[in-house]
Amino acid sequence: MSKAHSEEEKGQRKEEQSEEEEEEEQSEEEEEQQSEEEEEEEQSEEEEEEEQSEEEEEEEQSEEEEEVEEQSEEEVERGGAE
């Protein structure tokens, strides 16, 4: 009687244990999902920043090129006037 009783208790404990393990696994999966979403958000923010800085660099470059063109035109004018 007592042997069967203890076996029953063991079975119940095992069930409780496996339920707890399932809950832990679920919460771990949820955390992983959350961190993946956060990583994706960070990545898209970084990509936006990179695009912005690239655009700014292109603008700066074209401004510098314009300045160089203006300078060379002025030099040509000066050279022609001398």
HTML snippet that shows the backbone in 3Dmol.js (N, CA, C, O; Angstrom):
<script src="https://3Dmol.org/build/3Dmol-min.js"></script>
<div id="view" style="width:600px;height:400px;position:relative"></div>
<script>
const pdb = `
ATOM      1  N   MET A   1       0.840  -1.204   0.000  1.00  0.00           N
ATOM      2  CA  MET A   1       0.000   0.000   0.000  1.00  0.00           C
ATOM      3  C   MET A   1       0.877   1.258   0.000  1.00  0.00           C
ATOM      4  O   MET A   1       0.719   2.151  -0.832  1.00  0.00           O
ATOM      5  N   SER A   2       1.796   1.293   0.952  1.00  0.00           N
ATOM      6  CA  SER A   2       2.626   2.494   1.055  1.00  0.00           C
ATOM      7  C   SER A   2       3.520   2.632  -0.180  1.00  0.00           C
ATOM      8  O   SER A   2       3.815   3.749  -0.605  1.00  0.00           O
ATOM      9  N   LYS A   3       3.952   1.510  -0.755  1.00  0.00           N
ATOM     10  CA  LYS A   3       4.799   1.560  -1.935  1.00  0.00           C
ATOM     11  C   LYS A   3       4.021   2.169  -3.114  1.00  0.00           C
ATOM     12  O   LYS A   3       4.522   3.047  -3.816  1.00  0.00           O
ATOM     13  N   ALA A   4       2.808   1.692  -3.309  1.00  0.00           N
ATOM     14  CA  ALA A   4       1.974   2.220  -4.384  1.00  0.00           C
ATOM     15  C   ALA A   4       1.692   3.702  -4.148  1.00  0.00           C
ATOM     16  O   ALA A   4       1.659   4.494  -5.090  1.00  0.00           O
ATOM     17  N   HIS A   5       1.492   4.063  -2.900  1.00  0.00           N
ATOM     18  CA  HIS A   5       1.212   5.449  -2.547  1.00  0.00           C
ATOM     19  C   HIS A   5       2.396   6.355  -2.903  1.00  0.00           C
ATOM     20  O   HIS A   5       2.219   7.430  -3.475  1.00  0.00           O
ATOM     21  N   SER A   6       3.596   5.903  -2.557  1.00  0.00           N
ATOM     22  CA  SER A   6       4.781   6.716  -2.861  1.00  0.00           C
ATOM     23  C   SER A   6       5.014   6.790  -4.374  1.00  0.00           C
ATOM     24  O   SER A   6       5.480   7.808  -4.884  1.00  0.00           O
ATOM     25  N   GLU A   7       4.689   5.715  -5.082  1.00  0.00           N
ATOM     26  CA  GLU A   7       4.824   5.745  -6.541  1.00  0.00           C
ATOM     27  C   GLU A   7       3.893   6.808  -7.122  1.00  0.00           C
ATOM     28  O   GLU A   7       4.266   7.552  -8.029  1.00  0.00           O
ATOM     29  N   GLU A   8       2.679   6.864  -6.583  1.00  0.00           N
ATOM     30  CA  GLU A   8       1.706   7.850  -7.044  1.00  0.00           C
ATOM     31  C   GLU A   8       2.237   9.266  -6.825  1.00  0.00           C
ATOM     32  O   GLU A   8       2.140  10.128  -7.699  1.00  0.00           O
ATOM     33  N   GLU A   9       2.799   9.481  -5.635  1.00  0.00           N
ATOM     34  CA  GLU A   9       3.349  10.799  -5.320  1.00  0.00           C
ATOM     35  C   GLU A   9       4.479  11.157  -6.265  1.00  0.00           C
ATOM     36  O   GLU A   9       4.587  12.297  -6.716  1.00  0.00           O
ATOM     37  N   LYS A  10       5.324  10.174  -6.564  1.00  0.00           N
ATOM     38  CA  LYS A  10       6.420  10.418  -7.508  1.00  0.00           C
ATOM     39  C   LYS A  10       5.861  10.851  -8.859  1.00  0.00           C
ATOM     40  O   LYS A  10       6.345  11.801  -9.474  1.00  0.00           O
ATOM     41  N   GLY A  11       4.845  10.143  -9.302  1.00  0.00           N
ATOM     42  CA  GLY A  11       4.224  10.468 -10.586  1.00  0.00           C
ATOM     43  C   GLY A  11       3.690  11.888 -10.591  1.00  0.00           C
ATOM     44  O   GLY A  11       3.861  12.626 -11.561  1.00  0.00           O
ATOM     45  N   GLN A  12       3.035  12.267  -9.487  1.00  0.00           N
ATOM     46  CA  GLN A  12       2.494  13.626  -9.393  1.00  0.00           C
ATOM     47  C   GLN A  12       3.620  14.659  -9.421  1.00  0.00           C
ATOM     48  O   GLN A  12       3.521  15.682 -10.099  1.00  0.00           O
ATOM     49  N   ARG A  13       4.673  14.382  -8.687  1.00  0.00           N
ATOM     50  CA  ARG A  13       5.803  15.317  -8.655  1.00  0.00           C
ATOM     51  C   ARG A  13       6.400  15.480 -10.042  1.00  0.00           C
ATOM     52  O   ARG A  13       6.753  16.584 -10.456  1.00  0.00           O
ATOM     53  N   LYS A  14       6.511  14.360 -10.758  1.00  0.00           N
ATOM     54  CA  LYS A  14       7.065  14.424 -12.108  1.00  0.00           C
ATOM     55  C   LYS A  14       6.201  15.320 -12.988  1.00  0.00           C
ATOM     56  O   LYS A  14       6.713  16.140 -13.749  1.00  0.00           O
ATOM     57  N   GLU A  15       4.888  15.154 -12.875  1.00  0.00           N
ATOM     58  CA  GLU A  15       3.981  15.985 -13.674  1.00  0.00           C
ATOM     59  C   GLU A  15       4.176  17.464 -13.330  1.00  0.00           C
ATOM     60  O   GLU A  15       4.277  18.312 -14.217  1.00  0.00           O
ATOM     61  N   GLU A  16       4.226  17.755 -12.041  1.00  0.00           N
ATOM     62  CA  GLU A  16       4.419  19.145 -11.621  1.00  0.00           C
ATOM     63  C   GLU A  16       5.733  19.692 -12.152  1.00  0.00           C
ATOM     64  O   GLU A  16       5.811  20.832 -12.609  1.00  0.00           O
ATOM     65  N   GLN A  17       6.759  18.861 -12.084  1.00  0.00           N
ATOM     66  CA  GLN A  17       8.079  19.280 -12.561  1.00  0.00           C
ATOM     67  C   GLN A  17       8.032  19.604 -14.054  1.00  0.00           C
ATOM     68  O   GLN A  17       8.530  20.642 -14.492  1.00  0.00           O
ATOM     69  N   SER A  18       7.433  18.709 -14.818  1.00  0.00           N
ATOM     70  CA  SER A  18       7.414  18.929 -16.258  1.00  0.00           C
ATOM     71  C   SER A  18       6.581  20.169 -16.592  1.00  0.00           C
ATOM     72  O   SER A  18       6.898  20.876 -17.549  1.00  0.00           O
ATOM     73  N   GLU A  19       5.529  20.446 -15.828  1.00  0.00           N
ATOM     74  CA  GLU A  19       4.744  21.666 -16.060  1.00  0.00           C
ATOM     75  C   GLU A  19       5.602  22.898 -15.807  1.00  0.00           C
ATOM     76  O   GLU A  19       5.585  23.851 -16.586  1.00  0.00           O
ATOM     77  N   GLU A  20       6.356  22.867 -14.699  1.00  0.00           N
ATOM     78  CA  GLU A  20       7.232  23.995 -14.392  1.00  0.00           C
ATOM     79  C   GLU A  20       8.266  24.184 -15.492  1.00  0.00           C
ATOM     80  O   GLU A  20       8.549  25.307 -15.909  1.00  0.00           O
ATOM     81  N   GLU A  21       8.819  23.081 -15.953  1.00  0.00           N
ATOM     82  CA  GLU A  21       9.827  23.164 -17.017  1.00  0.00           C
ATOM     83  C   GLU A  21       9.217  23.765 -18.280  1.00  0.00           C
ATOM     84  O   GLU A  21       9.840  24.590 -18.947  1.00  0.00           O
ATOM     85  N   GLU A  22       8.004  23.347 -18.600  1.00  0.00           N
ATOM     86  CA  GLU A  22       7.335  23.894 -19.793  1.00  0.00           C
ATOM     87  C   GLU A  22       7.150  25.397 -19.643  1.00  0.00           C
ATOM     88  O   GLU A  22       7.401  26.158 -20.578  1.00  0.00           O
ATOM     89  N   GLU A  23       6.704  25.824 -18.450  1.00  0.00           N
ATOM     90  CA  GLU A  23       6.504  27.247 -18.218  1.00  0.00           C
ATOM     91  C   GLU A  23       7.821  28.009 -18.364  1.00  0.00           C
ATOM     92  O   GLU A  23       7.862  29.087 -18.957  1.00  0.00           O
ATOM     93  N   GLU A  24       8.901  27.436 -17.816  1.00  0.00           N
ATOM     94  CA  GLU A  24      10.213  28.082 -17.939  1.00  0.00           C
ATOM     95  C   GLU A  24      10.616  28.199 -19.400  1.00  0.00           C
ATOM     96  O   GLU A  24      11.084  29.249 -19.841  1.00  0.00           O
ATOM     97  N   GLU A  25      10.435  27.121 -20.146  1.00  0.00           N
ATOM     98  CA  GLU A  25      10.794  27.145 -21.566  1.00  0.00           C
ATOM     99  C   GLU A  25       9.992  28.212 -22.299  1.00  0.00           C
ATOM    100  O   GLU A  25      10.524  28.945 -23.133  1.00  0.00           O
ATOM    101  N   GLN A  26       8.699  28.288 -21.975  1.00  0.00           N
ATOM    102  CA  GLN A  26       7.855  29.279 -22.628  1.00  0.00           C
ATOM    103  C   GLN A  26       8.355  30.691 -22.340  1.00  0.00           C
ATOM    104  O   GLN A  26       8.482  31.504 -23.255  1.00  0.00           O
ATOM    105  N   SER A  27       8.635  30.980 -21.087  1.00  0.00           N
ATOM    106  CA  SER A  27       9.081  32.328 -20.747  1.00  0.00           C
ATOM    107  C   SER A  27      10.432  32.621 -21.395  1.00  0.00           C
ATOM    108  O   SER A  27      10.690  33.755 -21.798  1.00  0.00           O
ATOM    109  N   GLU A  28      11.300  31.605 -21.501  1.00  0.00           N
ATOM    110  CA  GLU A  28      12.585  31.805 -22.187  1.00  0.00           C
ATOM    111  C   GLU A  28      12.352  32.125 -23.656  1.00  0.00           C
ATOM    112  O   GLU A  28      12.990  33.018 -24.213  1.00  0.00           O
ATOM    113  N   GLU A  29      11.435  31.390 -24.280  1.00  0.00           N
ATOM    114  CA  GLU A  29      11.136  31.645 -25.694  1.00  0.00           C
ATOM    115  C   GLU A  29      10.591  33.061 -25.873  1.00  0.00           C
ATOM    116  O   GLU A  29      10.956  33.756 -26.821  1.00  0.00           O
ATOM    117  N   GLU A  30       9.719  33.483 -24.964  1.00  0.00           N
ATOM    118  CA  GLU A  30       9.161  34.826 -25.054  1.00  0.00           C
ATOM    119  C   GLU A  30      10.267  35.876 -24.917  1.00  0.00           C
ATOM    120  O   GLU A  30      10.285  36.873 -25.638  1.00  0.00           O
ATOM    121  N   GLU A  31      11.185  35.634 -23.980  1.00  0.00           N
ATOM    122  CA  GLU A  31      12.299  36.566 -23.811  1.00  0.00           C
ATOM    123  C   GLU A  31      13.147  36.626 -25.065  1.00  0.00           C
ATOM    124  O   GLU A  31      13.558  37.705 -25.491  1.00  0.00           O
ATOM    125  N   GLU A  32      13.412  35.464 -25.661  1.00  0.00           N
ATOM    126  CA  GLU A  32      14.216  35.425 -26.887  1.00  0.00           C
ATOM    127  C   GLU A  32      13.516  36.218 -27.986  1.00  0.00           C
ATOM    128  O   GLU A  32      14.141  36.995 -28.710  1.00  0.00           O
ATOM    129  N   GLN A  33      12.206  36.005 -28.094  1.00  0.00           N
ATOM    130  CA  GLN A  33      11.451  36.713 -29.123  1.00  0.00           C
ATOM    131  C   GLN A  33      11.560  38.220 -28.909  1.00  0.00           C
ATOM    132  O   GLN A  33      11.751  38.986 -29.854  1.00  0.00           O
ATOM    133  N   GLN A  34      11.432  38.626 -27.647  1.00  0.00           N
ATOM    134  CA  GLN A  34      11.507  40.043 -27.324  1.00  0.00           C
ATOM    135  C   GLN A  34      12.872  40.606 -27.712  1.00  0.00           C
ATOM    136  O   GLN A  34      12.957  41.660 -28.343  1.00  0.00           O
ATOM    137  N   SER A  35      13.932  39.907 -27.335  1.00  0.00           N
ATOM    138  CA  SER A  35      15.273  40.406 -27.631  1.00  0.00           C
ATOM    139  C   SER A  35      15.498  40.442 -29.145  1.00  0.00           C
ATOM    140  O   SER A  35      16.184  41.335 -29.642  1.00  0.00           O
ATOM    141  N   GLU A  36      14.931  39.488 -29.882  1.00  0.00           N
ATOM    142  CA  GLU A  36      15.064  39.507 -31.347  1.00  0.00           C
ATOM    143  C   GLU A  36      14.382  40.744 -31.910  1.00  0.00           C
ATOM    144  O   GLU A  36      14.926  41.412 -32.789  1.00  0.00           O
ATOM    145  N   GLU A  37      13.181  41.053 -31.401  1.00  0.00           N
ATOM    146  CA  GLU A  37      12.465  42.234 -31.870  1.00  0.00           C
ATOM    147  C   GLU A  37      13.277  43.491 -31.566  1.00  0.00           C
ATOM    148  O   GLU A  37      13.388  44.388 -32.403  1.00  0.00           O
ATOM    149  N   GLU A  38      13.843  43.545 -30.358  1.00  0.00           N
ATOM    150  CA  GLU A  38      14.654  44.700 -29.988  1.00  0.00           C
ATOM    151  C   GLU A  38      15.862  44.827 -30.912  1.00  0.00           C
ATOM    152  O   GLU A  38      16.212  45.929 -31.334  1.00  0.00           O
ATOM    153  N   GLU A  39      16.493  43.707 -31.224  1.00  0.00           N
ATOM    154  CA  GLU A  39      17.652  43.727 -32.122  1.00  0.00           C
ATOM    155  C   GLU A  39      17.239  44.246 -33.493  1.00  0.00           C
ATOM    156  O   GLU A  39      17.949  45.052 -34.096  1.00  0.00           O
ATOM    157  N   GLU A  40      16.094  43.785 -33.985  1.00  0.00           N
ATOM    158  CA  GLU A  40      15.624  44.242 -35.298  1.00  0.00           C
ATOM    159  C   GLU A  40      15.388  45.744 -35.275  1.00  0.00           C
ATOM    160  O   GLU A  40      15.746  46.448 -36.220  1.00  0.00           O
ATOM    161  N   GLU A  41      14.777  46.240 -34.183  1.00  0.00           N
ATOM    162  CA  GLU A  41      14.542  47.674 -34.068  1.00  0.00           C
ATOM    163  C   GLU A  41      15.868  48.428 -34.086  1.00  0.00           C
ATOM    164  O   GLU A  41      16.018  49.419 -34.800  1.00  0.00           O
ATOM    165  N   GLU A  42      16.827  47.951 -33.295  1.00  0.00           N
ATOM    166  CA  GLU A  42      18.141  48.598 -33.255  1.00  0.00           C
ATOM    167  C   GLU A  42      18.782  48.585 -34.632  1.00  0.00           C
ATOM    168  O   GLU A  42      19.373  49.578 -35.056  1.00  0.00           O
ATOM    169  N   GLN A  43      18.667  47.462 -35.328  1.00  0.00           N
ATOM    170  CA  GLN A  43      19.270  47.354 -36.653  1.00  0.00           C
ATOM    171  C   GLN A  43      18.648  48.369 -37.604  1.00  0.00           C
ATOM    172  O   GLN A  43      19.361  49.056 -38.335  1.00  0.00           O
ATOM    173  N   SER A  44      17.332  48.464 -37.597  1.00  0.00           N
ATOM    174  CA  SER A  44      16.688  49.391 -38.525  1.00  0.00           C
ATOM    175  C   SER A  44      17.061  50.828 -38.168  1.00  0.00           C
ATOM    176  O   SER A  44      17.224  51.659 -39.061  1.00  0.00           O
ATOM    177  N   GLU A  45      17.199  51.134 -36.873  1.00  0.00           N
ATOM    178  CA  GLU A  45      17.627  52.471 -36.467  1.00  0.00           C
ATOM    179  C   GLU A  45      19.032  52.745 -36.982  1.00  0.00           C
ATOM    180  O   GLU A  45      19.305  53.824 -37.508  1.00  0.00           O
ATOM    181  N   GLU A  46      19.924  51.770 -36.830  1.00  0.00           N
ATOM    182  CA  GLU A  46      21.301  51.936 -37.309  1.00  0.00           C
ATOM    183  C   GLU A  46      21.315  52.139 -38.814  1.00  0.00           C
ATOM    184  O   GLU A  46      22.053  52.985 -39.320  1.00  0.00           O
ATOM    185  N   GLU A  47      20.506  51.369 -39.535  1.00  0.00           N
ATOM    186  CA  GLU A  47      20.454  51.497 -40.994  1.00  0.00           C
ATOM    187  C   GLU A  47      19.982  52.896 -41.377  1.00  0.00           C
ATOM    188  O   GLU A  47      20.526  53.512 -42.294  1.00  0.00           O
ATOM    189  N   GLU A  48      18.963  53.397 -40.668  1.00  0.00           N
ATOM    190  CA  GLU A  48      18.467  54.742 -40.954  1.00  0.00           C
ATOM    191  C   GLU A  48      19.566  55.767 -40.714  1.00  0.00           C
ATOM    192  O   GLU A  48      19.762  56.675 -41.522  1.00  0.00           O
ATOM    193  N   GLU A  49      20.283  55.622 -39.601  1.00  0.00           N
ATOM    194  CA  GLU A  49      21.366  56.543 -39.298  1.00  0.00           C
ATOM    195  C   GLU A  49      22.435  56.483 -40.384  1.00  0.00           C
ATOM    196  O   GLU A  49      22.944  57.517 -40.816  1.00  0.00           O
ATOM    197  N   GLU A  50      22.773  55.281 -40.822  1.00  0.00           N
ATOM    198  CA  GLU A  50      23.788  55.132 -41.868  1.00  0.00           C
ATOM    199  C   GLU A  50      23.324  55.819 -43.152  1.00  0.00           C
ATOM    200  O   GLU A  50      24.096  56.525 -43.802  1.00  0.00           O
ATOM    201  N   GLU A  51      22.068  55.609 -43.507  1.00  0.00           N
ATOM    202  CA  GLU A  51      21.542  56.236 -44.724  1.00  0.00           C
ATOM    203  C   GLU A  51      21.617  57.745 -44.595  1.00  0.00           C
ATOM    204  O   GLU A  51      22.032  58.438 -45.524  1.00  0.00           O
ATOM    205  N   GLN A  52      21.211  58.251 -43.435  1.00  0.00           N
ATOM    206  CA  GLN A  52      21.246  59.692 -43.227  1.00  0.00           C
ATOM    207  C   GLN A  52      22.663  60.218 -43.357  1.00  0.00           C
ATOM    208  O   GLN A  52      22.898  61.203 -44.057  1.00  0.00           O
ATOM    209  N   SER A  53      23.609  59.571 -42.690  1.00  0.00           N
ATOM    210  CA  SER A  53      24.988  60.058 -42.736  1.00  0.00           C
ATOM    211  C   SER A  53      25.533  59.962 -44.166  1.00  0.00           C
ATOM    212  O   SER A  53      26.306  60.824 -44.583  1.00  0.00           O
ATOM    213  N   GLU A  54      25.147  58.940 -44.913  1.00  0.00           N
ATOM    214  CA  GLU A  54      25.593  58.827 -46.306  1.00  0.00           C
ATOM    215  C   GLU A  54      25.051  60.000 -47.123  1.00  0.00           C
ATOM    216  O   GLU A  54      25.772  60.602 -47.919  1.00  0.00           O
ATOM    217  N   GLU A  55      23.774  60.315 -46.914  1.00  0.00           N
ATOM    218  CA  GLU A  55      23.180  61.438 -47.637  1.00  0.00           C
ATOM    219  C   GLU A  55      23.904  62.733 -47.282  1.00  0.00           C
ATOM    220  O   GLU A  55      24.209  63.549 -48.152  1.00  0.00           O
ATOM    221  N   GLU A  56      24.177  62.908 -45.974  1.00  0.00           N
ATOM    222  CA  GLU A  56      24.881  64.113 -45.547  1.00  0.00           C
ATOM    223  C   GLU A  56      26.263  64.181 -46.185  1.00  0.00           C
ATOM    224  O   GLU A  56      26.691  65.245 -46.633  1.00  0.00           O
ATOM    225  N   GLU A  57      26.956  63.058 -46.227  1.00  0.00           N
ATOM    226  CA  GLU A  57      28.287  63.028 -46.838  1.00  0.00           C
ATOM    227  C   GLU A  57      28.196  63.397 -48.312  1.00  0.00           C
ATOM    228  O   GLU A  57      29.025  64.156 -48.814  1.00  0.00           O
ATOM    229  N   GLU A  58      27.198  62.869 -49.005  1.00  0.00           N
ATOM    230  CA  GLU A  58      27.034  63.178 -50.429  1.00  0.00           C
ATOM    231  C   GLU A  58      26.779  64.675 -50.609  1.00  0.00           C
ATOM    232  O   GLU A  58      27.326  65.298 -51.519  1.00  0.00           O
ATOM    233  N   GLU A  59      25.941  65.250 -49.734  1.00  0.00           N
ATOM    234  CA  GLU A  59      25.662  66.679 -49.815  1.00  0.00           C
ATOM    235  C   GLU A  59      26.942  67.477 -49.602  1.00  0.00           C
ATOM    236  O   GLU A  59      27.231  68.412 -50.348  1.00  0.00           O
ATOM    237  N   GLU A  60      27.704  67.102 -48.582  1.00  0.00           N
ATOM    238  CA  GLU A  60      28.959  67.790 -48.301  1.00  0.00           C
ATOM    239  C   GLU A  60      29.900  67.673 -49.485  1.00  0.00           C
ATOM    240  O   GLU A  60      30.550  68.647 -49.864  1.00  0.00           O
ATOM    241  N   GLN A  61      29.976  66.492 -50.069  1.00  0.00           N
ATOM    242  CA  GLN A  61      30.864  66.284 -51.211  1.00  0.00           C
ATOM    243  C   GLN A  61      30.447  67.184 -52.374  1.00  0.00           C
ATOM    244  O   GLN A  61      31.292  67.834 -52.991  1.00  0.00           O
ATOM    245  N   SER A  62      29.170  67.223 -52.669  1.00  0.00           N
ATOM    246  CA  SER A  62      28.727  68.026 -53.813  1.00  0.00           C
ATOM    247  C   SER A  62      28.970  69.504 -53.527  1.00  0.00           C
ATOM    248  O   SER A  62      29.308  70.263 -54.435  1.00  0.00           O
ATOM    249  N   GLU A  63      28.800  69.922 -52.259  1.00  0.00           N
ATOM    250  CA  GLU A  63      29.095  71.313 -51.904  1.00  0.00           C
ATOM    251  C   GLU A  63      30.574  71.605 -52.118  1.00  0.00           C
ATOM    252  O   GLU A  63      30.931  72.647 -52.667  1.00  0.00           O
ATOM    253  N   GLU A  64      31.432  70.690 -51.686  1.00  0.00           N
ATOM    254  CA  GLU A  64      32.882  70.866 -51.859  1.00  0.00           C
ATOM    255  C   GLU A  64      33.222  70.924 -53.343  1.00  0.00           C
ATOM    256  O   GLU A  64      34.042  71.741 -53.760  1.00  0.00           O
ATOM    257  N   GLU A  65      32.604  70.074 -54.132  1.00  0.00           N
ATOM    258  CA  GLU A  65      32.868  70.059 -55.573  1.00  0.00           C
ATOM    259  C   GLU A  65      32.461  71.391 -56.189  1.00  0.00           C
ATOM    260  O   GLU A  65      33.166  71.932 -57.041  1.00  0.00           O
ATOM    261  N   GLU A  66      31.317  71.915 -55.754  1.00  0.00           N
ATOM    262  CA  GLU A  66      30.875  73.210 -56.262  1.00  0.00           C
ATOM    263  C   GLU A  66      31.884  74.291 -55.907  1.00  0.00           C
ATOM    264  O   GLU A  66      32.223  75.132 -56.739  1.00  0.00           O
ATOM    265  N   GLU A  67      32.363  74.264 -54.665  1.00  0.00           N
ATOM    266  CA  GLU A  67      33.348  75.252 -54.232  1.00  0.00           C
ATOM    267  C   GLU A  67      34.609  75.147 -55.078  1.00  0.00           C
ATOM    268  O   GLU A  67      35.166  76.159 -55.502  1.00  0.00           O
ATOM    269  N   VAL A  68      35.053  73.929 -55.318  1.00  0.00           N
ATOM    270  CA  VAL A  68      36.259  73.720 -56.130  1.00  0.00           C
ATOM    271  C   VAL A  68      36.023  74.267 -57.537  1.00  0.00           C
ATOM    272  O   VAL A  68      36.906  74.914 -58.101  1.00  0.00           O
ATOM    273  N   GLU A  69      34.859  74.020 -58.101  1.00  0.00           N
ATOM    274  CA  GLU A  69      34.546  74.525 -59.440  1.00  0.00           C
ATOM    275  C   GLU A  69      34.579  76.053 -59.448  1.00  0.00           C
ATOM    276  O   GLU A  69      35.148  76.670 -60.348  1.00  0.00           O
ATOM    277  N   GLU A  70      33.953  76.655 -58.418  1.00  0.00           N
ATOM    278  CA  GLU A  70      33.935  78.116 -58.337  1.00  0.00           C
ATOM    279  C   GLU A  70      35.353  78.658 -58.234  1.00  0.00           C
ATOM    280  O   GLU A  70      35.705  79.636 -58.893  1.00  0.00           O
ATOM    281  N   GLN A  71      36.164  78.010 -57.396  1.00  0.00           N
ATOM    282  CA  GLN A  71      37.545  78.458 -57.225  1.00  0.00           C
ATOM    283  C   GLN A  71      38.291  78.380 -58.549  1.00  0.00           C
ATOM    284  O   GLN A  71      38.998  79.317 -58.919  1.00  0.00           O
ATOM    285  N   SER A  72      38.139  77.273 -59.264  1.00  0.00           N
ATOM    286  CA  SER A  72      38.888  77.115 -60.509  1.00  0.00           C
ATOM    287  C   SER A  72      38.386  78.129 -61.546  1.00  0.00           C
ATOM    288  O   SER A  72      39.173  78.625 -62.352  1.00  0.00           O
ATOM    289  N   GLU A  73      37.090  78.439 -61.532  1.00  0.00           N
ATOM    290  CA  GLU A  73      36.561  79.449 -62.446  1.00  0.00           C
ATOM    291  C   GLU A  73      37.174  80.803 -62.122  1.00  0.00           C
ATOM    292  O   GLU A  73      37.574  81.547 -63.017  1.00  0.00           O
ATOM    293  N   GLU A  74      37.245  81.117 -60.811  1.00  0.00           N
ATOM    294  CA  GLU A  74      37.834  82.395 -60.397  1.00  0.00           C
ATOM    295  C   GLU A  74      39.300  82.450 -60.818  1.00  0.00           C
ATOM    296  O   GLU A  74      39.777  83.486 -61.281  1.00  0.00           O
ATOM    297  N   GLU A  75      40.006  81.345 -60.661  1.00  0.00           N
ATOM    298  CA  GLU A  75      41.417  81.313 -61.040  1.00  0.00           C
ATOM    299  C   GLU A  75      41.561  81.525 -62.543  1.00  0.00           C
ATOM    300  O   GLU A  75      42.460  82.234 -62.995  1.00  0.00           O
ATOM    301  N   VAL A  76      40.667  80.904 -63.313  1.00  0.00           N
ATOM    302  CA  VAL A  76      40.718  81.066 -64.770  1.00  0.00           C
ATOM    303  C   VAL A  76      40.462  82.534 -65.112  1.00  0.00           C
ATOM    304  O   VAL A  76      41.146  83.109 -65.960  1.00  0.00           O
ATOM    305  N   GLU A  77      39.467  83.140 -64.443  1.00  0.00           N
ATOM    306  CA  GLU A  77      39.165  84.553 -64.690  1.00  0.00           C
ATOM    307  C   GLU A  77      40.363  85.421 -64.327  1.00  0.00           C
ATOM    308  O   GLU A  77      40.730  86.329 -65.073  1.00  0.00           O
ATOM    309  N   ARG A  78      40.969  85.136 -63.177  1.00  0.00           N
ATOM    310  CA  ARG A  78      42.142  85.888 -62.727  1.00  0.00           C
ATOM    311  C   ARG A  78      43.290  85.704 -63.723  1.00  0.00           C
ATOM    312  O   ARG A  78      43.983  86.645 -64.108  1.00  0.00           O
ATOM    313  N   GLY A  79      43.449  84.437 -64.116  1.00  0.00           N
ATOM    314  CA  GLY A  79      44.544  84.143 -65.051  1.00  0.00           C
ATOM    315  C   GLY A  79      44.328  84.865 -66.366  1.00  0.00           C
ATOM    316  O   GLY A  79      45.282  85.355 -66.969  1.00  0.00           O
ATOM    317  N   GLY A  80      43.088  84.936 -66.815  1.00  0.00           N
ATOM    318  CA  GLY A  80      42.783  85.612 -68.073  1.00  0.00           C
ATOM    319  C   GLY A  80      42.933  87.111 -67.932  1.00  0.00           C
ATOM    320  O   GLY A  80      43.310  87.782 -68.892  1.00  0.00           O
ATOM    321  N   ALA A  81      42.644  87.661 -66.745  1.00  0.00           N
ATOM    322  CA  ALA A  81      42.712  89.105 -66.536  1.00  0.00           C
ATOM    323  C   ALA A  81      44.160  89.555 -66.413  1.00  0.00           C
ATOM    324  O   ALA A  81      44.473  90.690 -66.773  1.00  0.00           O
ATOM    325  N   GLU A  82      45.041  88.717 -65.925  1.00  0.00           N
ATOM    326  CA  GLU A  82      46.428  89.160 -65.716  1.00  0.00           C
ATOM    327  C   GLU A  82      47.188  89.386 -66.993  1.00  0.00           C
ATOM    328  O   GLU A  82      48.361  89.759 -66.956  1.00  0.00           O
TER     329      GLU A  82
END
`;
const viewer = $3Dmol.createViewer("view");
viewer.addModel(pdb, "pdb");
viewer.setStyle({}, {cartoon: {color: "spectrum"}});
viewer.zoomTo();
viewer.render();
</script>
